[in-house]
Amino acid sequence: MCADRPSPAGDVTALARRAPWVRGGRLDRVVWPLLAAIGLLLVLAAVYTSHLIVERQDALQRVSRYNIAWLASQAVSELARLKERVAGHAMADGTVDREEVQLRLDILANRVGLLQGSGVADLAKSRPELGDVVASLDAVIEAAGPLVANLAGKSHRELLDLLSPLEPRLARLAAAANIQGGDRVAEDQRQLSRLHWIFSGILVALAACGLVLLALLLLHNRLLRRTHGELHTQNARFDAALNNMSQALCMVDAERRLIVCNRRYVELFTLPPSLAAPRTPVSDILHALAAKGHGVGELAHAIHEAQETLIRNNLPGAFVRERSDGGLSVSVSHRPMPDGGWVATYEDITERRRAEAQIAYMAHHDALSGLPNRILFRDRLEQELRRLESQGGWLAVLCLDLDNFKNVNDTLGHPAGDLLLQVVAQRLRGCVRDGEMVARLSGDEFAVLQPTPDQPLAAQALAERLVRALSAPYEIDGHRVVISASVGAALAPADGHDADDLLKKADVALYRAKADGRSCSRFFAPEMEAQLQARLAMEADLRDVLEKRQLELFYQPLFDLQEGRIRGFEALLRWRHPERGLVPPDQFIPVAETTGLIVPIGEWVLQQACADAAGWPSDLKVAVNLSPLQFTSPQLSTAVSNALVTTGLAANRLELEVTESVLLQDSGVVLALLHELRGMGLQIALDDFGTGYSSLSYLRSFPFDKLKIDQSFVRGLTGGAGGVAIVDAIVALASSLGMTTTAEGVETIEQLDQIRRAGCTMAQGYYLGRPRPAANVLADLKSTRCPILA
């Protein structure tokens, strides 16, 4: 793996620019120039102030060195000494000689000379009269020189007279100098004091700027340390991000030399470390990969050629290249760089391609059986229909499903049902030939597509093969399962050219096959649609049957064979349609069950039967049949309880009849529900015993109160000893379990005698009494003669 690092200085600058205390994030553009300007101004101010201070100090120094008032007072003193020496010389007592007078004159001349060089000229500018005084001093001194040189006699008086005017002049000069010199000194002192504070302020400001500069330097250093740390962290993150990418990354310069690549790139193309170093020519990498073989070099060259094509056109792009054996697929995202190089990412999409292929397969195939699903079947059907239009021929669409497949799920469980569907799929594959297609549409519904030039004979033969193959016994989880299939077929072009229409017509034919007894095949005929439409119309009418009050109950008497009297009535549902008339139950009950309408209809039957029975004598019971679908409703026990409570019927006068198929749904739940119903005090009868999927274990698990012998066994009583033996066995079984028996469908005196000799407890049938409306029950109780006693 190789990777160029970004410039640390650049990162530091970038991070410094983001500092929140720098306006706009630009320390070097704002703070430093501002601080430099302030510092320069303060330094210039300090230099200028120092210059002013020096000037004031020089002025004070000059004042102190050449004090006019002091010099003037000294001149006055020397003048007095001179006059005293002149007077002493005039006395001629020998105490003062001429040289001493000359010395005093020279000293006075010196003092006057000092006055003239001490700035008296500046004083004379403000007071012109003082200039005349200074000028007269020179004249007096000059005139006194010859007199001192020839000092004798009356020259003493002349000299004294000459010197006498000087004293008041020097006193006036000293007074004026003293006044002006004091004002100047005071002003200079004030100026020096002000300059002192200004200079001190400048020094404080310079110190503050220094402190600010020091603080900024410290802060800048800390920022640099932090940014260096962040840069180190960023570099570590860059390495981590680069080398932990799921995609391979490679950057190449304009000279086709490697700039940077990550670990995934090395792994993807199995590069040695030496070829992953910066500045490695791409050609060296390609040559090394080609020498390895295994298709990697071929793949790398194919990718490189595609990239070169994009580079020549200066275009970004994305493409996929695969190894010739399909073992590696790479998705490349390529982007050229302004300097002529390029950067690209490479993603190994081999597994994704396989997953996409698997998803595409799963989208068009059934997961359980592996057969094509409805989508793929329909696509193939449309393709064959287009071929049919251009080339002619025939096409058969066969729909089939398993008869009573739900019973397998209910008895053996759904895993066993899934295994059965897999075996069915295998058998279906064995039934079709090349060019034909078998698919699973949903649940236990399958379809076969058969294109052939010699329809419909080939389709009929295929349908028969399917029925035979699927009717053979199955071994599922150690159980022998016997199940059949029904097949419906539609032909193109005879039955249409539209895929959906053909599937619909094949379904209609399948429905007809089931209606004709199942385990057979039927081909679509136009009248089948009319029958289906009639069924759909019946279904639509059934949805309003309760609201329109079109249902009513008939009651068939139940006779006690020992006492010879009516012990109760079985409620039988009738539908009185305004157009169809009295619709038989075997026509509308299956429709109600398939649509789920049987649940509300069954609740109405319970409520109405209990209400009718409540008006009968208290020793008469009413028997109500329950559909297996009612046991799937969680409201069944509530509906029974509500019917008893609202009508006031005693629970022991209600008998519920269930078929054996109820026990095959979910035996645990059903048995618990039966126990709950029986706990209310009513009786439970097992209807049509011996005709369904009987299991004697159910009789042991739930002690029914009654077994009802199906009318097919009653009719068989006159057919030989076998029928009698079956009825005798059922009666004996019921008796041993403490149950009563009721024989259904008694239509002749011979059948009545046979069931009575077999020991049946009760009987019902047309010979004993036909079903009658509820309004006729009480009247029939009084007028009907018991045929048992006749």
C-alpha positions in Angstrom: 0.0 0.0 0.0 1.2 3.5 -0.7 -0.2 6.9 0.0 0.9 10.5 -0.4 0.4 12.7 2.6 -1.1 16.2 2.4 1.3 19.1 3.3 1.4 19.6 7.1 1.9 23.4 6.6 -1.1 23.5 4.4 -3.2 21.7 7.0 -1.9 23.9 9.8 -2.8 27.0 7.8 -6.2 25.6 7.0 -6.9 24.8 10.6 -5.5 28.2 11.8 -7.9 29.9 9.4 -10.7 28.2 11.2 -9.7 29.7 14.6 -12.9 31.4 16.1 -11.0 34.4 17.5 -9.6 35.5 14.2 -12.0 37.5 12.1 -12.6 35.6 8.9 -10.2 33.0 10.1 -7.2 34.9 8.7 -4.6 35.5 11.5 -1.9 36.5 9.1 -4.1 39.0 7.2 -5.6 40.9 10.1 -4.1 40.5 13.5 -0.4 40.6 12.7 -0.6 43.8 10.4 -2.7 45.5 13.0 -0.3 44.7 15.8 2.6 45.8 13.7 1.0 49.1 12.8 0.1 49.8 16.4 3.6 48.9 17.6 5.2 51.1 14.9 3.0 54.1 15.8 3.8 53.6 19.5 7.6 53.5 18.7 7.4 56.6 16.6 5.4 58.4 19.4 8.0 57.3 21.9 10.9 58.6 19.7 9.1 61.9 19.2 8.3 62.3 22.9 12.0 61.5 23.7 13.1 64.2 21.4 10.8 66.7 23.1 12.0 65.7 26.5 15.6 66.2 25.4 14.8 69.6 24.1 13.1 70.6 27.3 16.0 69.2 29.3 18.5 71.2 27.2 16.5 74.3 27.8 16.4 73.7 31.5 20.1 73.0 31.5 20.8 76.2 29.7 18.6 78.1 32.1 20.4 76.5 35.0 23.9 77.1 33.4 23.3 80.6 32.2 20.9 82.1 34.8 20.5 85.8 33.8 19.1 86.8 37.2 22.0 85.2 39.0 24.6 86.6 36.6 23.0 90.0 36.9 23.1 89.8 40.7 26.7 88.7 40.5 27.4 91.7 38.3 25.8 93.9 40.9 28.0 92.4 43.6 31.1 92.8 41.5 30.1 96.3 40.7 29.8 97.1 44.5 33.2 95.5 45.1 34.7 97.5 42.2 33.3 100.7 43.6 34.5 99.8 47.1 38.0 99.2 45.7 37.9 102.5 43.8 36.9 104.3 47.0 39.7 102.5 48.9 42.3 103.4 46.3 41.1 107.0 46.5 41.8 107.1 50.2 45.5 106.3 49.3 46.1 104.5 52.5 47.9 101.8 50.6 45.3 99.1 51.3 44.1 99.0 47.8 46.4 99.3 44.8 45.4 99.9 41.2 46.0 96.3 40.2 43.3 95.2 42.6 40.9 97.8 41.1 41.9 96.6 37.6 41.1 93.0 38.8 37.7 93.9 40.0 37.0 95.7 36.7 38.0 92.6 34.8 35.8 90.4 36.9 32.9 92.8 36.3 33.6 92.8 32.6 33.6 89.0 32.7 30.2 89.0 34.5 28.8 91.4 31.9 30.2 89.2 29.1 28.5 86.1 30.7 25.2 88.1 30.7 25.5 88.8 27.0 26.1 85.0 26.3 23.4 83.7 28.6 20.5 84.3 26.4 19.9 87.8 27.4 19.2 88.5 23.8 16.1 86.3 24.0 15.1 88.3 27.0 15.7 91.5 25.1 13.4 90.3 22.3 10.4 90.3 24.7 11.6 93.6 26.5 13.6 95.9 24.2 14.5 98.4 26.9 16.6 95.6 28.5 18.6 95.4 25.3 19.6 99.0 25.8 20.7 98.2 29.3 23.0 95.4 28.1 24.4 97.6 25.4 25.2 100.4 27.9 27.0 97.9 30.1 29.6 97.3 27.4 30.0 101.1 26.9 30.5 101.7 30.6 33.0 98.9 31.0 34.8 100.1 27.9 34.9 103.6 29.2 36.0 102.5 32.7 39.1 100.8 31.3 41.2 104.0 30.6 40.1 105.5 33.9 41.3 102.5 35.9 44.5 102.5 33.9 45.2 106.2 34.9 43.6 106.1 38.3 44.7 109.2 40.2 43.2 112.4 41.6 39.8 113.3 40.4 39.7 110.2 38.1 38.4 108.3 41.1 35.3 110.5 41.1 34.8 110.2 37.4 35.1 106.4 37.6 32.6 106.2 40.4 30.2 108.5 38.6 30.6 106.3 35.5 29.9 103.1 37.4 27.0 104.4 39.6 24.3 104.2 36.8 25.1 100.5 36.3 23.8 99.4 39.6 20.1 100.2 39.0 20.4 98.9 35.5 21.8 95.6 36.6 19.1 95.3 39.3 16.3 96.0 36.8 17.9 93.4 34.5 18.2 90.9 37.3 14.6 91.5 38.3 13.3 91.1 34.7 15.4 88.0 34.2 14.3 86.5 37.4 10.6 86.9 36.5 11.0 85.6 33.0 13.4 82.9 33.9 11.0 81.6 36.6 8.1 81.5 34.1 10.2 79.7 31.6 11.4 77.1 34.1 7.8 76.5 35.3 6.6 76.1 31.7 9.5 73.8 30.9 8.8 71.8 34.0 5.1 71.5 33.1 6.0 70.4 29.6 8.5 67.9 31.0 5.8 66.5 33.4 3.3 66.1 30.6 5.9 64.5 28.3 6.8 62.2 31.2 3.1 61.0 31.4 2.9 60.7 27.7 6.1 58.7 27.5 4.9 56.5 30.4 1.6 55.9 28.6 3.5 54.9 25.5 5.7 52.6 27.4 2.6 51.0 29.0 1.0 50.7 25.6 4.2 49.1 24.2 4.2 46.8 27.2 0.6 45.9 26.6 1.2 45.3 23.0 4.1 43.1 24.0 2.0 41.2 26.3 -0.7 40.8 23.6 1.9 39.8 21.2 3.3 37.3 23.7 -0.2 35.9 24.4 -0.9 35.6 20.7 2.4 33.9 20.1 1.6 31.5 22.9 -1.9 30.9 21.5 -0.5 30.5 18.1 2.0 28.0 19.3 -0.7 26.1 21.1 -2.9 26.3 18.0 0.0 25.0 16.0 0.5 22.1 18.4 -3.2 21.3 18.3 -3.3 21.6 14.5 -0.3 19.3 14.2 -2.1 16.9 16.5 -5.2 17.2 14.4 -3.1 16.7 11.3 -1.6 13.6 12.8 -5.1 12.4 13.6 -6.4 13.3 10.2 -3.5 11.4 8.6 -4.2 8.4 10.7 -7.9 8.6 9.8 -6.9 9.0 6.2 -4.9 5.9 6.4 -7.6 4.1 8.2 -10.3 5.3 5.7 -8.2 4.5 2.7 -7.1 1.1 3.9 -10.5 0.1 5.3 -12.5 1.0 2.2 -14.5 -1.8 0.8 -13.5 -0.5 -2.7 -10.0 -0.5 -4.1 -8.7 2.9 -4.9 -5.9 3.9 -7.3 -4.6 7.3 -8.4 -2.2 7.7 -11.4 -0.4 10.8 -12.7 -0.1 12.1 -16.2 3.0 10.0 -16.8 1.0 6.8 -16.0 2.9 6.3 -12.7 1.2 5.3 -9.5 0.5 8.1 -7.0 -1.5 6.3 -4.3 -3.3 3.0 -3.9 -4.9 1.4 -0.9 -4.7 -2.1 0.6 -7.9 -3.3 -1.1 -6.3 -2.5 -4.5 -3.3 -4.6 -3.6 -5.6 -7.4 -2.4 -7.9 -7.2 -5.4 -5.2 -7.6 -8.0 -2.8 -9.6 -5.7 0.1 -7.1 -6.2 3.4 -7.6 -4.5 4.5 -4.7 -2.2 7.2 -3.6 -4.6 4.5 -2.7 -7.3 2.4 -0.8 -4.8 5.1 1.9 -4.2 4.6 5.4 -5.5 6.0 6.3 -8.9 5.6 2.7 -10.1 4.7 2.7 -13.8 1.3 1.2 -14.6 2.9 -0.8 -17.4 5.0 -2.6 -14.8 1.9 -3.5 -12.9 0.1 -4.8 -16.0 3.1 -6.9 -17.1 3.4 -8.4 -13.6 -0.3 -9.3 -13.5 -0.1 -10.8 -17.0 2.7 -13.0 -15.9 0.6 -14.3 -13.0 -2.1 -15.8 -15.2 -5.3 -16.9 -13.6 -7.2 -14.4 -15.7 -6.2 -11.4 -13.5 -3.8 -9.9 -16.1 -6.5 -10.2 -18.8 -9.0 -8.5 -16.5 -6.5 -5.7 -15.6 -5.7 -5.1 -19.3 -9.4 -4.9 -20.1 -9.9 -2.4 -17.3 -6.9 -0.3 -18.4 -8.0 -0.2 -22.0 -11.4 1.0 -21.0 -9.8 3.7 -18.8 -7.5 4.8 -21.6 -10.5 5.3 -23.9 -12.1 7.5 -21.2 -8.9 9.5 -20.8 -8.6 10.1 -24.5 -12.1 11.6 -24.4 -11.4 13.3 -21.1 -14.6 11.8 -19.7 -15.6 10.3 -16.4 -17.3 7.0 -16.5 -18.3 3.7 -14.9 -18.1 0.3 -16.3 -17.9 -3.4 -15.4 -15.4 -5.9 -16.5 -15.3 -9.7 -15.8 -12.7 -12.3 -15.8 -13.1 -14.7 -18.7 -14.0 -17.6 -16.3 -16.6 -15.4 -14.5 -14.8 -15.9 -11.2 -14.2 -12.2 -10.7 -16.4 -9.2 -11.7 -15.1 -5.6 -11.0 -17.1 -2.4 -11.2 -14.9 0.6 -12.0 -15.7 4.2 -11.4 -13.2 6.4 -13.3 -12.6 10.1 -13.2 -9.8 12.1 -15.0 -7.8 14.7 -13.2 -6.9 18.2 -14.5 -3.2 17.3 -14.7 -3.8 14.4 -17.1 -3.8 11.6 -14.6 -6.9 9.8 -13.2 -8.3 8.4 -10.1 -10.5 5.3 -10.0 -12.2 3.0 -7.5 -12.6 -0.7 -8.1 -15.3 -2.8 -6.4 -15.4 -6.6 -6.4 -19.1 -7.2 -7.3 -18.7 -10.9 -7.9 -20.9 -11.8 -5.0 -23.3 -9.1 -5.9 -23.6 -10.4 -9.4 -24.3 -13.8 -8.0 -26.8 -12.4 -5.6 -28.5 -10.5 -8.4 -28.6 -13.6 -10.5 -30.0 -15.5 -7.5 -32.6 -12.7 -6.8 -33.6 -12.7 -10.5 -33.9 -16.5 -10.3 -35.9 -16.3 -7.1 -38.1 -13.6 -8.6 -39.1 -16.0 -11.4 -39.0 -19.3 -9.5 -40.8 -20.8 -6.6 -38.5 -21.2 -3.6 -40.1 -24.4 -2.3 -40.3 -26.5 -5.5 -37.7 -24.8 -7.7 -40.3 -24.5 -10.5 -40.9 -21.3 -12.5 -43.5 -19.1 -10.8 -46.5 -17.2 -12.1 -44.4 -14.3 -13.5 -42.1 -16.5 -15.5 -44.9 -18.7 -16.6 -46.9 -15.7 -17.9 -43.8 -14.3 -19.7 -43.2 -17.6 -21.4 -46.9 -17.8 -22.3 -46.8 -14.4 -23.9 -43.7 -15.4 -25.9 -45.4 -18.5 -27.1 -48.6 -16.6 -28.1 -46.5 -14.2 -30.2 -44.8 -17.2 -31.8 -48.2 -18.7 -32.4 -49.3 -15.6 -34.3 -46.3 -15.7 -36.6 -45.7 -19.4 -37.1 -49.1 -21.0 -36.3 -49.7 -24.2 -34.4 -51.4 -24.9 -31.1 -50.8 -24.0 -27.4 -52.3 -25.6 -24.4 -52.5 -24.0 -20.9 -53.2 -26.5 -18.2 -54.0 -25.5 -14.6 -54.1 -28.1 -11.9 -54.3 -28.3 -8.1 -54.3 -31.0 -5.5 -57.7 -32.2 -4.2 -58.1 -31.9 -0.4 -54.5 -30.8 0.0 -55.6 -28.8 3.1 -56.4 -32.0 4.9 -52.7 -33.1 4.5 -51.5 -29.8 6.1 -54.1 -30.2 8.9 -53.4 -33.8 9.7 -49.6 -34.1 9.1 -48.6 -30.5 9.5 -47.3 -27.9 7.1 -43.8 -29.3 6.8 -45.3 -32.6 5.5 -47.4 -30.5 3.1 -44.3 -28.8 1.8 -42.6 -32.1 1.3 -45.6 -33.3 -0.6 -45.5 -30.2 -2.9 -41.8 -30.9 -3.6 -42.6 -34.5 -4.6 -45.5 -33.3 -6.8 -43.1 -30.9 -8.5 -40.7 -33.8 -9.3 -43.6 -35.8 -10.7 -44.7 -32.9 -12.8 -41.2 -32.4 -14.2 -41.3 -36.1 -15.2 -44.5 -35.6 -17.1 -43.5 -32.8 -19.4 -41.3 -33.0 -22.5 -38.7 -30.7 -24.0 -40.2 -27.4 -24.9 -43.0 -27.7 -22.3 -43.0 -25.8 -19.1 -44.4 -26.6 -15.6 -44.8 -23.9 -13.0 -46.1 -23.4 -9.5 -48.6 -20.6 -9.4 -49.5 -20.5 -5.7 -50.2 -22.9 -2.9 -51.1 -26.3 -4.4 -51.9 -24.8 -7.8 -49.6 -25.6 -10.7 -49.7 -24.9 -14.4 -48.3 -26.5 -17.5 -47.6 -24.9 -20.9 -47.6 -27.2 -23.9 -46.7 -25.8 -27.4 -47.4 -28.4 -30.0 -48.6 -28.6 -33.6 -51.1 -31.5 -33.0 -53.5 -30.1 -30.4 -55.9 -30.9 -28.8 -55.0 -34.6 -28.7 -51.5 -33.9 -27.2 -53.1 -31.8 -24.5 -55.6 -34.5 -23.6 -52.8 -37.0 -23.3 -50.8 -34.7 -21.1 -53.8 -34.0 -18.8 -54.4 -37.7 -18.3 -50.7 -38.3 -17.6 -50.8 -35.5 -15.0 -53.9 -37.0 -13.3 -52.4 -40.5 -13.2 -48.9 -39.3 -12.0 -50.3 -37.2 -9.2 -52.8 -39.8 -8.0 -50.2 -42.4 -7.2 -49.6 -42.8 -3.4 -46.9 -40.7 -1.7 -44.6 -41.6 1.2 -44.2 -38.4 3.3 -42.4 -38.6 6.7 -43.3 -42.3 7.1 -46.9 -41.7 6.2 -48.6 -43.1 3.1 -50.6 -40.2 1.6 -53.1 -40.7 -1.2 -54.2 -37.6 -2.9 -55.5 -36.7 -6.4 -55.4 -33.8 -8.7 -57.9 -31.9 -10.9 -56.8 -30.4 -14.2 -58.4 -27.7 -16.3 -57.1 -26.8 -19.8 -57.6 -24.0 -22.3 -56.3 -24.0 -25.9 -55.0 -21.3 -28.2 -56.0 -20.1 -30.6 -59.4 -21.9 -30.2 -60.0 -20.3 -26.7 -58.3 -17.0 -27.3 -55.0 -15.2 -27.8 -54.6 -13.3 -24.6 -52.4 -14.8 -21.7 -54.7 -13.6 -18.9 -57.8 -14.8 -20.7 -56.3 -18.3 -21.3 -55.3 -18.6 -17.7 -58.7 -17.5 -16.6 -60.4 -20.1 -18.9 -58.1 -22.8 -17.7 -59.2 -21.9 -14.1 -62.8 -22.1 -15.2 -62.2 -25.6 -16.6 -60.4 -26.6 -13.4 -63.3 -25.4 -11.3 -65.6 -27.6 -13.5 -63.3 -30.6 -13.0 -63.6 -30.2 -9.2 -67.3 -29.8 -9.5 -67.5 -33.0 -11.5 -66.0 -35.1 -8.7 -62.3 -34.2 -8.8 -59.4 -36.4 -9.9 -60.2 -35.7 -13.5 -59.5 -33.2 -16.3 -61.8 -30.9 -18.2 -61.2 -28.7 -21.2 -62.7 -25.2 -21.4 -66.1 -24.9 -23.0 -68.0 -21.7 -23.4 -70.9 -22.9 -21.2 -68.5 -23.2 -18.3 -68.2 -19.5 -18.1 -72.0 -19.2 -17.8 -71.9 -21.7 -14.9 -69.2 -19.7 -13.3 -71.0 -16.5 -13.7 -74.1 -18.1 -12.2 -71.9 -19.1 -9.2 -70.5 -15.6 -8.9 -74.1 -14.2 -9.0 -75.1 -16.7 -6.3 -72.2 -15.5 -4.2 -73.2 -11.9 -4.7 -76.8 -12.7 -3.7 -75.6 -14.6 -0.6 -73.9 -11.4 0.7 -77.3 -9.8 1.1 -79.2 -12.8 2.2 -79.3 -11.9 5.9 -80.1 -8.3 5.4 -83.0 -9.2 3.0 -84.3 -12.0 5.4 -84.3 -14.6 2.7 -83.1 -17.5 4.9 -85.4 -19.7 6.9 -85.2 -22.9 8.9 -87.0 -26.2 8.3 -87.1 -28.9 11.0 -87.0 -32.6 10.5 -88.2 -34.7 13.5 -85.8 -37.0 15.5 -87.7 -40.2 16.6 -86.8 -42.2 19.8 -86.9 -45.8 18.5 -87.5 -47.2 22.0 -90.3 -44.9 23.1 -91.7 -44.4 19.7 -92.0 -40.6 19.9 -90.4 -37.4 18.7 -87.6 -36.3 21.0 -86.5 -33.3 19.0 -85.9 -31.7 15.6 -82.9 -31.1 13.4 -82.7 -27.5 12.0 -82.1 -27.5 8.2 -81.3 -24.3 6.4 -83.3 -23.2 3.4 -82.8 -20.1 1.0 -85.9 -18.7 -0.5 -84.7 -16.5 -3.3 -87.2 -14.2 -5.0 -86.1 -15.3 -8.5 -84.5 -18.7 -8.0 -87.2 -19.9 -5.6 -86.2 -22.4 -2.8 -82.4 -23.0 -3.4 -81.2 -26.4 -2.1 -78.5 -26.3 0.6 -76.1 -28.4 -1.4 -75.9 -25.5 -3.9 -75.4 -22.5 -1.7 -73.7 -23.9 1.4 -70.4 -24.7 -0.4 -70.5 -21.2 -1.9 -71.0 -19.7 1.6 -68.1 -21.8 2.9 -65.7 -20.8 0.2 -66.5 -17.1 0.7 -66.5 -17.2 4.5 -70.2 -16.1 4.6 -71.0 -19.3 6.5 -69.8 -17.8 9.7 -72.4 -15.0 10.0 -75.0 -17.3 8.4 -74.2 -20.0 11.0 -74.6 -17.5 13.8 -78.0 -16.6 12.5 -79.0 -20.3 12.3 -78.0 -20.7 16.0 -79.9 -17.7 17.1 -83.0 -18.6 15.1 -83.0 -22.3 16.0 -82.8 -21.5 19.7 -85.5 -18.9 19.4 -87.8 -21.4 17.7 -87.0 -24.2 20.1 -87.7 -22.0 23.1 -91.4 -22.1 22.0 -91.6 -25.9 22.0 -92.4 -28.2 24.8 -89.5 -28.4 27.3 -88.8 -32.1 26.5 -87.9 -31.4 22.9 -84.4 -30.7 21.7 -83.1 -28.9 18.7 -80.0 -30.1 16.7 -77.9 -27.5 14.7 -75.2 -28.4 12.3 -71.9 -26.5 12.5 -69.7 -25.9 9.5 -66.0 -26.7 9.9 -65.2 -23.1 9.0 -67.2 -21.9 12.0 -64.5 -23.5 14.2 -61.9 -21.1 12.7 -63.9 -18.2 14.1 -62.8 -17.2 17.7 -66.4 -16.1 18.3 -68.1 -19.5 18.1 -68.4 -20.1 21.8 -69.6 -16.5 22.3 -72.2 -16.9 19.5 -73.5 -20.1 21.2 -73.6 -18.5 24.6 -75.4 -15.4 23.3 -78.0 -17.5 21.5 -78.8 -19.4 24.7 -78.9 -16.3 26.8 -81.0 -14.1 24.5 -83.6 -16.8 23.7 -83.7 -18.3 27.2 -83.3 -21.9 25.8 -81.9 -24.3 28.3 -78.4 -25.5 27.3 -79.4 -29.2 27.6 -82.0 -28.7 24.9 -79.4 -27.7 22.3 -77.4 -30.3 20.3 -74.5 -29.3 18.1 -73.6 -31.6 15.2 -70.0 -31.5 13.9 -68.4 -33.5 11.1 -65.2 -35.5 11.3 -63.4 -33.0 9.1 -63.6 -30.5 12.0 -61.2 -32.6 14.0 -58.6 -32.6 11.2 -58.1 -28.8 11.3 -56.1 -28.3 14.6 -57.1 -31.1 16.9 -55.8 -29.4 20.0 -57.7 -26.2 19.5 -60.8 -27.9 18.2 -60.9 -30.3 21.1 -60.5 -27.5 23.6 -63.3 -25.6 21.9 -65.6 -28.7 22.0 -64.9 -29.1 25.7 -65.8 -25.5 26.3 -69.0 -25.9 24.4 -69.9 -29.1 26.2 -69.1 -27.3 29.5 -72.0 -25.0 28.8 -74.3 -28.1 29.3 -75.3 -28.7 25.7 -74.6 -32.0 23.7 -72.2 -32.7 20.9 -73.0 -35.1 18.1 -70.5 -36.5 15.5 -72.3 -36.3 12.2 -71.8 -38.5 9.1 -69.6 -40.9 11.1 -67.6 -43.3 9.0 -67.5 -41.2 5.8 -64.7 -38.8 6.4 -61.1 -39.1 7.6 -62.1 -41.0 10.8 -59.7 -41.8 13.5 -60.9 -43.7 16.6 -58.4 -41.7 18.6 -60.7 -38.7 18.3 -63.5 -40.7 20.0 -61.1 -41.4 22.9 -59.9 -37.8 23.0 -63.4 -36.3 23.1 -66.4 -38.3 24.5 -69.1 -37.3 22.0 -72.7 -37.7 23.2 -73.9 -39.1 20.0 -72.8 -40.8 16.7 -74.9 -40.2 13.7 -74.8 -43.0 11.2 -74.6 -41.7 7.6 -77.5 -42.4 5.3 -75.1 -44.2 2.9 -74.8 -47.0 5.5 -78.5 -47.0 6.1 -79.2 -47.4 2.4 -76.7 -50.3 2.4 -78.7 -52.2 5.0 -80.9 -53.7 2.2 -77.9 -54.6 0.1 -76.5 -57.5 2.0 -74.9 -58.6 5.2 -72.0 -56.2 4.8 -74.2 -53.2 5.3 -75.8 -54.7 8.4 -72.4 -55.5 9.8 -71.2 -52.0 9.5 -74.2 -50.5 11.2 -74.0 -53.1 14.0 -70.3 -52.3 14.5 -71.0 -48.5 14.7 -73.8 -49.1 17.2 -71.7 -51.5 19.3 -68.8 -48.9 19.3 -71.1 -46.1 20.4 -72.6 -48.3 23.1 -69.2 -49.3 24.5 -68.2 -45.6 24.7 -71.5 -44.6 26.3 -72.9 -42.8 23.3 -76.2 -42.9 21.7 -76.7 -43.3 17.9 -79.0 -41.7 15.3 -79.6 -43.3 11.9 -80.0 -40.8 9.1 -81.9 -41.1 5.8 -84.4 -43.8 6.9 -86.8 -43.9 3.9 -88.4 -47.4 4.1 -90.0 -49.6 6.7 -87.3 -52.2 6.0 -84.5 -49.8 6.9 -86.4 -48.8 10.0 -86.7 -52.4 11.1 -83.0 -53.1 10.5 -81.7 -50.1 12.5 -84.1 -50.9 15.3 -82.8 -54.5 15.4 -79.2 -53.1 15.3 -79.9 -51.2 18.5 -80.0 -47.7 17.2 -81.3 -45.2 19.7 -82.9 -42.7 17.4 -83.7 -42.3 13.7 -84.7 -39.6 11.1 -85.6 -39.7 7.5 -88.4 -39.1 5.0 -90.2 -42.2 6.1 -90.4 -40.9 9.6 -91.0 -37.2 8.7 -90.0 -34.7 6.1 -88.5 -31.3 7.0 -91.2 -28.7 7.7 -91.3 -24.9 8.3 -91.0 -23.8 11.9 -94.6 -22.6 11.9 -95.8 -26.3 11.3 -93.8 -27.9 14.0 -96.3 -27.6 16.9 -99.2 -28.5 14.7 -97.4 -31.6 13.4 -96.6 -32.7 17.0 -100.4 -33.0 17.6 -101.5 -34.5 14.3 -98.6 -36.7 13.2 -99.0 -40.4 13.8 -95.8 -42.1 14.9 -94.8 -44.6 12.1 -92.7 -46.6 14.6 -95.8 -47.6 16.5 -97.9 -48.1 13.4 
